[in-house]
């Protein structure tokens, strides 16, 4: 378990929700993440760029077997650094709340 450490970048409500959803999976389709959070493409893209610039997420493009056109799916996943930062942040929040592990 990573050391509990408050993370200002992850703590922003939308980014905290993004990381929370991604923590439970290896990766998630951009559209599924967008719809699950109820965000616009632009808003989600802005937050993902912030997380990617910090090295917390990876973005992978892949062709879709279900589509006949050239559009590609964007897959989003936490990096190891992102998982550690998120887990550390959750630990810090638990400490603040007085939770005992």
Beta strands, then each sheet from edge to edge (+ up, - down):
strand 1: 28-29
strand 2: 57-63
strand 3: 72-78
sheet 1: 1+ 3- 2+
end
